[in-house]
């Protein structure tokens, strides 16, 4: 890529991409739903076959070139780049011409999202992937929009104005997301190459991002932000092992989980009061998962923390995942050597498992209450995770500010996505198991007893918790005060988890 992309050429490129219909839907139309599904499995053959059978269009040429990594005839370049021209595409560093063939030097593809803020679509430029390269990725590879970036964007509590720091911005994906609602976005990265891609993506999509080069928080020393987002290079990679590649986009250069620890510890000096930092991370477990949880929470210091562990992988699973991610083929001598290096590294530190998930950190501020939460949730998730986290923080603060008496006198409402499930032994009238299930967010399932199920089911904002519990206690012929004392801690937890909502 050009170090300083020519704004005029980027404008022409944007016009070409727009007029070609180079969108997510446009590409699926270009090669069909079956080929699109195969591409989701990293199989380009059906798409290439369809393009060979279909008439030439600008969208199909651009898809063949930048998404599939296949060449196009130089004579077709005026169709693909009607305004920019082949010379402009070469000048931007997008393609190279070799005789009668034009080949891509970068990956360029459309991306689209839809969330509570509406619909957004971008074009993302990054390095060519394994599909186009046909082998292992180079160490300085700059990643485009992948599953991890989508995951982080899906859990990020949005900023309503204010400032956002995208730490380790890479090709700038999170910065593009942040710019939808933030008044100021700063992106940092240790890789000058990544920052060049981020600059192109910001300019190509009409977004302003302040991009700075440096390690972690060094480029923003002394500054504070309302939001920090980071998809950091969290992969735990053997250090000093022979012939083990260290990819800039995923390997942070620290031993073990030291990079994630550094990101977490540094957040405390860069958040405004009440500010939130969110990141993806991996952490090591040495025999005792509870000790690992305590170690992760110790990184946080004075900040509030909500950690959601989505996976707990054994060392072999973890090694296989990331060796394959780099392009080594399973079963090959290269594959075997790399997996062994990973396993030896874990054995040297006594690592028995690796946790993976999300971390939400918050600087104490007006109206906030101390929070230390670590939960393992490996079940399928629903929609609206960012909304669930934001609601959980607000509910935590609301209930923490209220005494048991004040909570008991509150009129709560059951969330609209909550259903009750009863499980019976065949022939039995009374249920053996009562469950509350969420249809969105973290899609939690909570076992409850008869009293709590009745209280939640009747929480429509009309009666207080105290009144509901006393009514149930009378029916069951149990002590009302003792029942209320037993129910209130569970009510607090159901509020934080989103089964119940504070008064409207």
Order of alpha helices (4+ residues) and beta strands (2+ residues): alpha-alpha-alpha-alpha-alpha-beta-alpha-alpha-beta-beta-beta-beta-alpha-alpha-beta-alpha-beta-alpha-beta-beta-alpha-beta-alpha-beta-alpha-alpha-beta-beta-alpha-alpha-beta-beta-beta-beta-alpha-alpha-alpha-beta
